[in-house]
Amino acid sequence: MKITKTILLAFLIALINVSSVLAYGTPPAPTSSNRSTAVPHPPDTPINESLVLLLICGLSFGIHTIYRYNLNKKASI
């Protein structure tokens, strides 16, 4: 019974999210005279700005998770 409640809750949350996204409608098309100003310019910062920091965070979280799993596995014996 608990599984059906969680599935129903997940379905309702997904339905609310989809309805809120579709409620905005389509944006107006740019006119030919404003075409040069309507196109947004790409950001000035590079895409790979924080990849090293994200890699370090991911590796430390993975090591922490493996350590906690092994610690719990040893304690149960």
N, C-alpha and C positions, 0 to 999 in steps of 0.2 A: 504494500500500500504506500509506503514511503517513496518508493521509486516513481510511482505514477504522479505523486504530488510534485516531486522535483522536476519531472519531465514537463508537467503542466506549467509549472512556474517558469521554467526555461523557455517554453513556447510562448508564453504571454509576454515575457520580457523581450524576446526577439520580435514579436509582433508589434510591440510598442515602439521599439527602435526603428523598425522598417517604416511604420506609419509616420514617425516624426521626420525621417529622412525624406520620404516622398511628399510630405506636406509642403515643402519649400517651393516646389515647382521648378520650372526651368528658368535660368537667367535670361534676360533680354540679349539678343544678338547685337554685337557692336555694329555701328553704322560705318559706312565707307569713309566718311570724313574723319571719324575718331579712331580709325583702325590702328594708327601708329601709337596712340596713347592707350588704347584698350588692351594691348598685348602686354602682360606683365614681364618684367625683366627678371632673369635668373638671379638668385642671391649671389653676393660677392664672396661669401665664404666657401671653401671647398667642402665637398660632401664627406670626405674622410677625416674630418677634423678631430673627432673624439673616438676613433676606432681603437686606439691603443688603450684608452681608459676603459672602454667597454670590454675589451679582451681581458684586461686584468681583473675587472669585476666578475666576469663570467668564470674565469679560471678559479678565482678565490671562492666563489660560491659553490662551484663544483667540488673543489677540495673539501670545503666545509661539509657539504652534503654527504660525500663519501665517508668522511671521518665520523660523522654522527651515525651513519648507517652501520659502520663497522663497530662502533662503540656500543650501540644497542644490540647488535648481534652477539658480541662477546658477553654482555651482561645477562643475556637470556640463557646461557649454557650452564 
